[in-house]
Amino acid sequence: MVYDGKMLSIHLTDRCNNKCWFCVVDSPTQLREMANRKKIDRFIEAHRGQRYIAVNLHGGEPTVRKDFIEILEKIAECEYPHVILQTNARRLASKKFAERVCELGVDLFVVSIHGSDAAIHEKITQVPKSFEQAIKGIRNVKSLGAKVRTNSVVSRMNFEDFPSIMELLISLNVDHINISALHTVGAAFRHFNLVTPTYDEAMPFVRRGVELVRKSGTVLTLEGFPLCVIEGLHEHLIDWHNQQFKMLFRGVIIDNYETYMDETMRVHGEICSDCTFFRKCGGVYKEYIAIRGWDEFVALTSKGRSVQNANA
């Protein structure tokens, strides 16, 4: 489930109650609040009545803020049509808390699930019972009528588990499954060799998981993958350009988040210039290329057939 149109996106905090090895904001090292409440309120108020269809809240873990409910109340006061919460769902294991969050307008929960069982998920989060709480949180908000989109990041710590992760999510009857390529910044860069698989070794397992989701009929998207590594699956690549996120991030306003990502986080190489899909592909995360190089990647013809990488 993805809302199309203009949306506000607010980075509420760098802090988190999980300690994921590949956290892009490096939450395990953050001990204080990074987002100023007055700036958050001004951002919400300044855009009311301007046809923004949703407010997207993320972190870190947004629910760890002591004023999280008050921020939801401010959004409700300004009458935005939808609220999206990106979360590890641990606090949503409390039915009372989940009910209050839904009452205040959160109707789409984007929940991080990185393993098919507690052993794998908690090896990544480094927090006991985080898997049990996340699953209970999903069930709670689903029972309250909200929609759930899950996000599972492909890492060296879980890529072989991807078919089983997809089976779990299908069994939970989530509304939308998103699979993300690992963004090698923050903690992910510090632990690069521990958490970062090559695309060549990970994609066979990801593809098996994708086929299970496709057969189930559950909505599926892929995020952050170069088009050459998901050949035959391009229809599932999420198109963030349709969402038009205007973001408040650590006190700075980013007018178009996807443009920011394209211009600062991803790169194209010489091999890409021969690819038919060059203009449609976001490229590869630059830190990955700095360490691994271009040998895995190929150019594609208009029919999707691979052209050998001259550097391979």
One Martini backbone bead per residue (centre of mass of N, CA, C, O) as a GRO file, in nm:
protein
  312
    1MET     BB    1   0.092   0.039   0.027
    2VAL     BB    2   0.058   0.351  -0.157
    3TYR     BB    3   0.082   0.689  -0.159
    4ASP     BB    4  -0.019   0.934  -0.388
    5GLY     BB    5   0.164   1.230  -0.362
    6LYS     BB    6   0.176   1.472  -0.141
    7MET     BB    7   0.428   1.465   0.126
    8LEU     BB    8   0.515   1.442   0.453
    9SER     BB    9   0.843   1.419   0.624
   10ILE     BB   10   0.947   1.299   0.959
   11HIS     BB   11   1.230   1.317   1.160
   12LEU     BB   12   1.205   1.248   1.498
   13THR     BB   13   1.460   1.041   1.535
   14ASP     BB   14   1.766   0.856   1.620
   15ARG     BB   15   1.639   0.687   1.815
   16CYS     BB   16   1.629   0.345   1.965
   17ASN     BB   17   1.511   0.010   2.081
   18ASN     BB   18   1.711  -0.076   1.875
   19LYS     BB   19   2.035  -0.245   1.724
   20CYS     BB   20   2.094  -0.235   1.427
   21TRP     BB   21   2.363  -0.310   1.225
   22PHE     BB   22   2.222  -0.134   0.957
   23CYS     BB   23   2.173   0.148   1.048
   24VAL     BB   24   2.145   0.454   0.879
   25VAL     BB   25   2.144   0.644   1.161
   26ASP     BB   26   2.292   0.508   1.399
   27SER     BB   27   2.120   0.452   1.668
   28PRO     BB   28   2.317   0.304   1.876
   29THR     BB   29   2.473   0.605   1.920
   30GLN     BB   30   2.209   0.742   2.023
   31LEU     BB   31   2.119   0.962   2.323
   32ARG     BB   32   1.957   1.193   2.172
   33GLU     BB   33   1.763   1.432   2.066
   34MET     BB   34   1.731   1.575   1.720
   35ALA     BB   35   1.431   1.682   1.725
   36ASN     BB   36   1.258   1.972   1.723
   37ARG     BB   37   0.946   2.046   1.828
   38LYS     BB   38   0.898   2.329   1.709
   39LYS     BB   39   0.976   2.250   1.417
   40ILE     BB   40   0.764   2.035   1.381
   41ASP     BB   41   0.511   2.212   1.427
   42ARG     BB   42   0.572   2.419   1.202
   43PHE     BB   43   0.571   2.216   0.969
   44ILE     BB   44   0.281   2.120   1.004
   45GLU     BB   45   0.138   2.402   0.997
   46ALA     BB   46   0.258   2.522   0.720
   47HIS     BB   47   0.099   2.268   0.539
   48ARG     BB   48  -0.176   2.324   0.582
   49GLY     BB   49  -0.404   2.314   0.317
   50GLN     BB   50  -0.184   2.190   0.067
   51ARG     BB   51  -0.245   1.888  -0.035
   52TYR     BB   52  -0.150   1.692   0.177
   53ILE     BB   53  -0.209   1.344   0.221
   54ALA     BB   54   0.051   1.302   0.418
   55VAL     BB   55   0.221   1.178   0.715
   56ASN     BB   56   0.562   1.085   0.768
   57LEU     BB   57   0.700   0.874   1.023
   58HIS     BB   58   1.043   0.872   1.151
   59GLY     BB   59   1.380   0.726   1.191
   60GLY     BB   60   1.433   0.561   1.394
   61GLU     BB   61   1.199   0.556   1.673
   62PRO     BB   62   0.920   0.736   1.716
   63THR     BB   63   0.791   0.599   1.990
   64VAL     BB   64   1.026   0.707   2.195
   65ARG     BB   65   0.892   0.956   2.224
   66LYS     BB   66   0.733   1.135   2.471
   67ASP     BB   67   0.570   1.322   2.233
   68PHE     BB   68   0.423   1.143   2.021
   69ILE     BB   69   0.120   1.190   2.078
   70GLU     BB   70   0.132   1.499   2.043
   71ILE     BB   71   0.208   1.489   1.744
   72LEU     BB   72  -0.048   1.347   1.652
   73GLU     BB   73  -0.238   1.570   1.751
   74LYS     BB   74  -0.131   1.789   1.560
   75ILE     BB   75  -0.202   1.645   1.296
   76ALA     BB   76  -0.506   1.621   1.355
   77GLU     BB   77  -0.559   1.926   1.383
   78CYS     BB   78  -0.456   1.969   1.066
   79GLU     BB   79  -0.604   1.753   0.876
   80TYR     BB   80  -0.472   1.504   0.770
   81PRO     BB   81  -0.567   1.226   0.596
   82HIS     BB   82  -0.279   1.085   0.659
   83VAL     BB   83  -0.083   0.833   0.850
   84ILE     BB   84   0.262   0.738   0.872
   85LEU     BB   85   0.437   0.456   1.031
   86GLN     BB   86   0.770   0.401   1.107
   87THR     BB   87   0.839   0.072   1.255
   88ASN     BB   88   0.904  -0.196   1.494
   89ALA     BB   89   0.629  -0.243   1.686
   90ARG     BB   90   0.679  -0.279   1.993
   91ARG     BB   91   0.469  -0.076   2.127
   92LEU     BB   92   0.220  -0.219   1.973
   93ALA     BB   93   0.188  -0.459   2.179
   94SER     BB   94   0.012  -0.250   2.299
   95LYS     BB   95  -0.317  -0.212   2.271
   96LYS     BB   96  -0.357   0.070   2.389
   97PHE     BB   97  -0.149   0.212   2.213
   98ALA     BB   98  -0.260   0.126   1.938
   99GLU     BB   99  -0.536   0.261   1.970
  100ARG     BB  100  -0.437   0.554   1.998
  101VAL     BB  101  -0.286   0.574   1.729
  102CYS     BB  102  -0.535   0.516   1.551
  103GLU     BB  103  -0.720   0.744   1.659
  104LEU     BB  104  -0.489   0.966   1.546
  105GLY     BB  105  -0.459   0.844   1.219
  106VAL     BB  106  -0.310   0.586   1.187
  107ASP     BB  107  -0.327   0.380   0.869
  108LEU     BB  108  -0.004   0.325   0.827
  109PHE     BB  109   0.223   0.053   0.875
  110VAL     BB  110   0.582   0.039   0.881
  111VAL     BB  111   0.737  -0.275   0.923
  112SER     BB  112   1.016  -0.424   1.065
  113ILE     BB  113   1.133  -0.733   0.905
  114HIS     BB  114   1.439  -0.962   0.934
  115GLY     BB  115   1.284  -1.235   1.020
  116SER     BB  116   1.126  -1.560   1.071
  117ASP     BB  117   1.264  -1.535   1.356
  118ALA     BB  118   1.408  -1.460   1.651
  119ALA     BB  119   1.703  -1.533   1.590
  120ILE     BB  120   1.738  -1.347   1.337
  121HIS     BB  121   1.611  -1.079   1.418
  122GLU     BB  122   1.784  -1.053   1.698
  123LYS     BB  123   2.063  -1.049   1.566
  124ILE     BB  124   2.003  -0.765   1.443
  125THR     BB  125   1.867  -0.596   1.691
  126GLN     BB  126   1.978  -0.688   1.987
  127VAL     BB  127   1.675  -0.774   2.105
  128PRO     BB  128   1.485  -0.914   2.317
  129LYS     BB  129   1.155  -0.974   2.194
  130SER     BB  130   1.127  -0.807   1.922
  131PHE     BB  131   0.971  -1.013   1.754
  132GLU     BB  132   0.722  -1.063   1.926
  133GLN     BB  133   0.635  -0.761   1.933
  134ALA     BB  134   0.605  -0.714   1.630
  135ILE     BB  135   0.387  -0.927   1.574
  136LYS     BB  136   0.183  -0.813   1.777
  137GLY     BB  137   0.164  -0.532   1.649
  138ILE     BB  138   0.048  -0.620   1.381
  139ARG     BB  139  -0.206  -0.758   1.493
  140ASN     BB  140  -0.325  -0.514   1.634
  141VAL     BB  141  -0.359  -0.315   1.387
  142LYS     BB  142  -0.524  -0.508   1.215
  143SER     BB  143  -0.764  -0.533   1.425
  144LEU     BB  144  -0.808  -0.200   1.384
  145GLY     BB  145  -0.793  -0.154   1.047
  146ALA     BB  146  -0.514  -0.133   0.958
  147LYS     BB  147  -0.233  -0.096   0.765
  148VAL     BB  148   0.038  -0.315   0.632
  149ARG     BB  149   0.382  -0.247   0.578
  150THR     BB  150   0.662  -0.412   0.503
  151ASN     BB  151   1.024  -0.423   0.593
  152SER     BB  152   1.303  -0.586   0.425
  153VAL     BB  153   1.644  -0.626   0.471
  154VAL     BB  154   1.920  -0.705   0.285
  155SER     BB  155   2.151  -0.929   0.436
  156ARG     BB  156   2.401  -1.131   0.555
  157MET     BB  157   2.205  -1.219   0.808
  158ASN     BB  158   1.925  -1.299   0.594
  159PHE     BB  159   1.913  -1.394   0.288
  160GLU     BB  160   1.849  -1.709   0.326
  161ASP     BB  161   1.555  -1.627   0.472
  162PHE     BB  162   1.355  -1.497   0.265
  163PRO     BB  163   1.142  -1.712   0.207
  164SER     BB  164   1.050  -1.727   0.511
  165ILE     BB  165   0.972  -1.436   0.549
  166MET     BB  166   0.748  -1.434   0.334
  167GLU     BB  167   0.574  -1.652   0.464
  168LEU     BB  168   0.515  -1.499   0.721
  169LEU     BB  169   0.380  -1.242   0.596
  170ILE     BB  170   0.154  -1.391   0.457
  171SER     BB  171   0.033  -1.520   0.723
  172LEU     BB  172  -0.029  -1.216   0.840
  173ASN     BB  173  -0.178  -1.045   0.621
  174VAL     BB  174  -0.041  -0.836   0.478
  175ASP     BB  175  -0.072  -0.570   0.240
  176HIS     BB  176   0.253  -0.518   0.217
  177ILE     BB  177   0.566  -0.590   0.051
  178ASN     BB  178   0.899  -0.485   0.131
  179ILE     BB  179   1.216  -0.477  -0.042
  180SER     BB  180   1.551  -0.396   0.067
  181ALA     BB  181   1.826  -0.255   0.001
  182LEU     BB  182   2.125  -0.194   0.124
  183HIS     BB  183   2.225   0.092   0.303
  184THR     BB  184   2.574   0.200   0.321
  185VAL     BB  185   2.519   0.352   0.609
  186GLY     BB  186   2.636   0.408   0.897
  187ALA     BB  187   2.632   0.111   1.045
  188ALA     BB  188   2.665  -0.035   0.770
  189PHE     BB  189   2.951   0.080   0.718
  190ARG     BB  190   3.096  -0.006   0.982
  191HIS     BB  191   2.964  -0.319   0.901
  192PHE     BB  192   3.004  -0.413   0.609
  193ASN     BB  193   3.104  -0.720   0.613
  194LEU     BB  194   2.874  -0.826   0.800
  195VAL     BB  195   2.603  -0.700   0.624
  196THR     BB  196   2.722  -0.720   0.313
  197PRO     BB  197   2.616  -0.847   0.038
  198THR     BB  198   2.610  -0.965  -0.254
  199TYR     BB  199   2.407  -0.979  -0.517
  200ASP     BB  200   2.484  -1.261  -0.621
  201GLU     BB  201   2.417  -1.412  -0.342
  202ALA     BB  202   2.122  -1.291  -0.269
  203MET     BB  203   1.913  -1.298  -0.515
  204PRO     BB  204   1.815  -1.595  -0.522
  205PHE     BB  205   1.657  -1.568  -0.249
  206VAL     BB  206   1.484  -1.325  -0.318
  207ARG     BB  207   1.341  -1.454  -0.563
  208ARG     BB  208   1.198  -1.674  -0.404
  209GLY     BB  209   1.034  -1.478  -0.233
  210VAL     BB  210   0.892  -1.329  -0.461
  211GLU     BB  211   0.733  -1.573  -0.574
  212LEU     BB  212   0.561  -1.614  -0.323
  213VAL     BB  213   0.421  -1.339  -0.328
  214ARG     BB  214   0.300  -1.353  -0.610
  215LYS     BB  215   0.124  -1.609  -0.554
  216SER     BB  216  -0.045  -1.466  -0.315
  217GLY     BB  217  -0.115  -1.146  -0.407
  218THR     BB  218   0.068  -0.963  -0.272
  219VAL     BB  219   0.193  -0.673  -0.235
  220LEU     BB  220   0.491  -0.567  -0.424
  221THR     BB  221   0.818  -0.427  -0.338
  222LEU     BB  222   1.116  -0.264  -0.457
  223GLU     BB  223   1.416  -0.119  -0.294
  224GLY     BB  224   1.728   0.006  -0.420
  225PHE     BB  225   1.755  -0.144  -0.689
  226PRO     BB  226   1.915  -0.227  -0.947
  227LEU     BB  227   1.788  -0.325  -1.250
  228CYS     BB  228   1.997  -0.557  -1.320
  229VAL     BB  229   1.926  -0.737  -1.047
  230ILE     BB  230   1.591  -0.723  -1.141
  231GLU     BB  231   1.545  -0.892  -1.372
  232GLY     BB  232   1.192  -0.929  -1.435
  233LEU     BB  233   1.105  -0.705  -1.175
  234HIS     BB  234   1.034  -0.401  -1.250
  235GLU     BB  235   0.728  -0.378  -1.161
  236HIS     BB  236   0.826  -0.363  -0.838
  237LEU     BB  237   0.949  -0.099  -0.845
  238ILE     BB  238   0.953   0.165  -0.660
  239ASP     BB  239   0.785   0.492  -0.705
  240TRP     BB  240   0.882   0.779  -0.544
  241HIS     BB  241   0.797   1.013  -0.738
  242ASN     BB  242   0.482   0.992  -0.663
  243GLN     BB  243   0.518   1.103  -0.354
  244GLN     BB  244   0.658   1.369  -0.285
  245PHE     BB  245   0.875   1.431  -0.056
  246LYS     BB  246   0.872   1.645   0.227
  247MET     BB  247   1.152   1.705   0.446
  248LEU     BB  248   1.231   1.670   0.794
  249PHE     BB  249   1.592   1.682   0.872
  250ARG     BB  250   1.752   1.787   1.127
  251GLY     BB  251   1.621   2.089   1.053
  252VAL     BB  252   1.600   2.014   0.748
  253ILE     BB  253   1.476   2.096   0.428
  254ILE     BB  254   1.350   1.862   0.186
  255ASP     BB  255   1.176   1.895  -0.103
  256ASN     BB  256   1.308   1.620  -0.252
  257TYR     BB  257   1.398   1.311  -0.166
  258GLU     BB  258   1.458   1.154  -0.430
  259THR     BB  259   1.650   1.361  -0.550
  260TYR     BB  260   1.851   1.350  -0.318
  261MET     BB  261   1.927   1.053  -0.352
  262ASP     BB  262   2.023   1.065  -0.649
  263GLU     BB  263   2.248   1.302  -0.592
  264THR     BB  264   2.395   1.166  -0.306
  265MET     BB  265   2.372   0.821  -0.286
  266ARG     BB  266   2.393   0.760  -0.599
  267VAL     BB  267   2.537   0.571  -0.879
  268HIS     BB  268   2.696   0.574  -1.197
  269GLY     BB  269   2.845   0.399  -1.457
  270GLU     BB  270   2.980   0.318  -1.753
  271ILE     BB  271   2.789   0.072  -1.798
  272CYS     BB  272   2.518   0.243  -1.785
  273SER     BB  273   2.530   0.399  -2.066
  274ASP     BB  274   2.426   0.115  -2.222
  275CYS     BB  275   2.150   0.133  -2.083
  276THR     BB  276   1.813   0.146  -2.136
  277PHE     BB  277   1.757   0.209  -1.803
  278PHE     BB  278   1.913   0.458  -1.702
  279ARG     BB  279   1.673   0.672  -1.636
  280LYS     BB  280   1.519   0.459  -1.430
  281CYS     BB  281   1.776   0.427  -1.265
  282GLY     BB  282   1.925   0.494  -0.948
  283GLY     BB  283   2.144   0.291  -0.896
  284VAL     BB  284   2.421   0.284  -0.669
  285TYR     BB  285   2.551   0.271  -0.382
  286LYS     BB  286   2.848   0.432  -0.328
  287GLU     BB  287   2.980   0.252  -0.104
  288TYR     BB  288   2.964  -0.011  -0.255
  289ILE     BB  289   3.146   0.073  -0.493
  290ALA     BB  290   3.400   0.158  -0.331
  291ILE     BB  291   3.442  -0.156  -0.242
  292ARG     BB  292   3.328  -0.349  -0.501
  293GLY     BB  293   3.235  -0.229  -0.755
  294TRP     BB  294   3.124  -0.323  -1.112
  295ASP     BB  295   3.128  -0.643  -1.179
  296GLU     BB  296   2.811  -0.721  -1.128
  297PHE     BB  297   2.731  -0.527  -1.357
  298VAL     BB  298   2.485  -0.444  -1.613
  299ALA     BB  299   2.355  -0.413  -1.919
  300LEU     BB  300   2.041  -0.341  -2.084
  301THR     BB  301   1.802  -0.412  -2.284
  302SER     BB  302   1.478  -0.357  -2.381
  303LYS     BB  303   1.437  -0.689  -2.321
  304GLY     BB  304   1.649  -0.758  -2.070
  305ARG     BB  305   1.913  -0.832  -2.187
  306SER     BB  306   2.230  -0.901  -2.127
  307VAL     BB  307   2.532  -0.714  -2.102
  308GLN     BB  308   2.846  -0.746  -2.079
  309ASN     BB  309   3.085  -0.667  -1.862
  310ALA     BB  310   3.395  -0.547  -1.943
  311ASN     BB  311   3.508  -0.574  -1.630
  312ALA     BB  312   3.456  -0.895  -1.565
   0.00000   0.00000   0.00000
